[in-house]
Amino acid sequence: MWCLGALLWLACGLAHAQATADVTQLRVERAEDAIQVSAQLQFEMSPAVEDALLKGIPMVFVAEADVLRERWYWYDKKLATTTRHMRLSYRPLTRRWRLHTSPTPIGNTGLGVTLGQNFETLGEAMGAIQRISRWKVAEAADIEPDARHNVDFRFYMDVAQLPRPFQIGTVGQPDWRIAGSRNQRLIAESAP
């Protein structure tokens, strides 16, 4: 009887699991005027997500970085928070992939100030999403030279920016959850 309960508990746990986005590389470095993060991610989209993309539903991926100063007497102090929103969409008429990148959420009423790129294949577009290079996350002046600092890096697919029917349909569906995180200490040497 207890074996049946354990199997049921395991099945429920697997049903609420999420696909992991492995942060295979994370590099935090000081440049002359900024703290920069470079990251390499590895994840696979489920067939349900790819199917929605092919039908013209855009997916939004979010990268977040918090720069923290360690304190022995209290919680770490947050010095800076930076966010990058990446909206991937497929254009069926041109058969091309479009990726918009912005520091603010990308709404349906307008794209605001974004960087747009076109790609021929989904693999090329995913390569651009999975590779973050020299992303400025804080000013160098905000970093105290004698203190220890860490950077918390998070990456996830933002289902809250999907159309409302998809938001409701993704509740409890592990196919629609992509997330990963990693913490890295700020290194002392400067970027080349």
Helices and strands as residue ranges (DSSP letters): H 2-15, E 19-20, E 22-30, E 34-42, H 47-54, E 59-69, E 77-91, E 96-102, E 115-119, H 122-129, E 131-139, G 140-142, E 149-157, G 159-161, H 164-169, G 174-176, E 178-185
